[in-house]
Amino acid sequence: MNCNPIPEREDWFITDRKPTICPRCKTKEVRKAVLGKPLEEDFFRDDIFVIGCIPDFPINRTWGCRQCDAAFFKDTPRNKAALGGLVPHQWPKD
């Protein structure tokens, strides 16, 4: 799995698939992000991360950590374009 931090935000990551463990807080609390007005029972569901009514800027996160609120974006050309230069097209090799 490639999970790379976005340099301008310490809690944003771009990844090729859903992380099992959050690289920021080291917990297994990464869930699918859901945008919109949540129902009361949505707050008690363990299988989703509720974004709420206010979207992320400039694009909605794909997954979110329920523990530390870290944002994970799927590594796609559309998401890279929407993040507008925050994400380099070629990551430097270690």
N, C-alpha and C positions, 0 to 999 in steps of 0.2 A: 504494500500500500504506500502511495506517495501522499503524505500529508505535510504541506509546506506552509509556514506562517506567511501572512501578508505583512510586510515590514512596517507599514503605517499604523497598523492596529495590532496590539499584542494579543487580542482575543479573537482574531479572525484567521481562518485557515482555508486553503484551497486543497482539495483532495480528490482522488480518482474514485473513491468509494466511501461508504459510511464508516467512520472510525469505530472500533470496538471500545477503545479506551481513549478518553480525552487527553490530548497531550499537555494541556494546561494544568488540570487539577488531578490527573491520573485516576479518575473514577470511570466506571462503566455506565455513565448516565447520558450518552449521546442518543438522541431520538430524532425521528422525522419531525421537521418543523411544520406547523399548521398555522396559516394566516387567516384572520377573520375574527369576528366576534365569537368567543367561545361560549359554549353552553355550560351550565353549572357543573354537569358531570364530567366535562372535559378537564377540569382542574384536578380531578381525582384519578384520571387515567395515567398509567405509568408508561404507556407505549408511544406518547407524543410529546413534543415540545411546543407549547402554546406561545406563538409570537404575539397574538392579540390583534387589535385593530390598526395599530401603527406599524407600517412595514419598515423593514431595514432599508437603509439607503446605501448604495444606489440600486441594489437588487436584493430580493428576499433570500435569506439563508435556506439551504437545503436541509440541513440538520442543525440541531442545537444541543448544547450540554445543559441538562437540568440542574447541575450542581453549580457551575461557575458562569453560565450564560455565554460560553464561547460559541462563535458562529462558524459553521463549516459550509463552504460553497463547493458544489460539484465542479470538477475541472472540465469545463466545456468551452468551446470558442465563444458561445453566446454569453456565458458568465464572465469570461475574461474581458470581452468587449464592454459589458455593462459595468465592470469594476474599473474600467477606463484608466489603465496605466498603473493601477495599484499592484497588478500582478504582471510580472515580466513574462513574456512569451516563452523564454528559454531560461530555465532555472540553472544557476551555476553548478558545475559539478564539484563535488566535495573532494 
